[in-house]
Amino acid sequence: MVDPVARLAALDERITRCRRCPRLVRWREQVARDKRAAYADEDYWGRPVPGFGVAEPRLLVVGLAPAAHGANRTGRMFTGDRSGDWLFASMHRVGLANQPTATSRDDGLELRATRIVSAVRCAPPDNKPTTQEKERCSHWLDAELRLLAPSVEVLVALGSIGWDAALAACRRAGWEVPRPKPRFGHGASATLVAPHGEVLLLGSYHPSQQNTFTGRLTEDMLDAVLGRAAALVLR
């Protein structure tokens, strides 16, 4: 049997070579060339960003896409941007991460029982992938879910795009998904039935600056959702 770490590493390598979406390829590479002044001396990743975390997660977190000067720069999900500052601080508070910060791929951050993936693997202009780009990229989430599914007990979707992507991937994987489709909302939940048993899907507003700066998402709100997931997967 192939080691789970080796299988994920092979998938990650394939993801990082993807060039299926011309607009996203142009944008991610342009950003990597025309760097933000604060990061002028850094080598940008400038490629699709693979998942991050343990190889057999009990919790799978599904986000939107890499940030142009965050994961597109550092090469690790939610690393090096304000959204990641919020996410990993919350994960640390509820026991899912060993430290509250994420600045680079070699900063010592480790997740507990958790893996983070995204609906779209390349940084999109204005953080808005097109419908066609989301559809083209969905096969990567499908492939990752196939590898991870046997261990997953809880899914946390960050934002409505993460919610829709998670539900669609689970349905394509043959899981039983409630109908009508569960509606997204902060704190929303749904029970999905996978071949290995029931999986709880939880929704959270995305920790984007648009949500955190306006108070639509507070630390307590994010902690409540991630804390509920942590209580189930760290027991």
C-alpha angles and dihedrals in degrees: 000000000000114000112253091231091054092048092052092045090054091050092047091053091053092048093053091056096051117127101166097124112058095193093052093045091053093047099046091048093045090053089049090054100039096049127191108261092243090060099036093125095049128095107236120221092223096179138092110296119233126213122280132214140046122349096233104036126184088196124048117191115200118200134176111253142309117288115244095240095023119055091000085062101037101032095230128099116264091355122139101011140088094257089057091047089060097040099049094041088056093044089052092050092053095042102256096113133042094223137022099233137067118192107145142358091263099046095109097252114156129180125216118226088334141110126187122211135162138227091232120032100201128066108257125209110266088001088280117121115191122246090253092051091051090050093048092050096045093088090069092057088046091053093047093047090053090057097042102036100094092064101035116110101158134032122197115195117201108210132345093288091055089047094051092044092051093049093047093049092049091049092050088050089059097255119147108252121187118254129250090044111264111255120241121241138137106285092010116147140189135179116233124190116223126180089261095048143279120340123196117223116203127187129214133174109256113261091237121143088248088065102032098044092050095046093243086124120035130186090252091052093051092044090052093058097040090041090055090051092046092052089058101042100037096048 
